[in-house]
């Protein structure tokens, strides 16, 4: 079984956000690979240094790290579009994340978010959205559903799938039934919610994730594996890694 954590963060600062700490926890949790993006503790155009740090990390450890970009339209829409191009065309990242909670904007806003979303979709890469009640209006599943409807060929990664908010989790699952291009990433949510999503949508629509270092990778793995233990082996393989790799177009054996 290939085990891939779909949600990890690093930043060019010492301590828990460092690449070194991520690598230590990859080993501790016995991960084959992890998808990694930046931790948004930058200010303004400092995002460029953070994205470069993620890129350099993936170059050092291509067998372990799957790079994923980040764009912040609050720095400037044109700047964010430039970051999308750099992430995909120069760094070779597998997609770009938009976080309306930590960057404080509405993820389907026509003035800020949509021009950036259009750029990602034009380049044929997945879009990842933070979906959680920490910024309820900014990151509501209905906003991601609008994007999924406008860009049906673009995979939409629903990070945290509503976290621990029952109404948000229900809304994510309901919208995913209507929008087959949505893939749910079960980080920073209850493992029971992951199982519920599998039961409602099928095991090919949900991924394991930890939200490292905000959550402990080895603990999240154990909890997820515990709730899916009775599923068929093929379903467990899908959830624990194959769904994400397939969505990103990664076919090599790990």
Secondary structure, 3 states (H helix, E strand, C coil): CCCEEEEEEECCCCCCCCHHHHHHHHHHHCCCEEEEEECCCCCHHHHHHHHHHHHHHHHHCCCCEEECEECCCCCCHHHHHHHHHHHHHHCCCCEEEECCCCCCCCCCCCCCHHHHHHHHHHCCCEEEEECCHHHCCCCCHHHHHHHHHHCCCCCEEEEHHHCCCHHHHHHHHHHHHHCCCEEEEECCCCHHHHHHHHHHHCCCCEEECCCECCCCHHHHHHHHHHHCCCCCHHHHHHHHHHHHHHHHCCCCCC
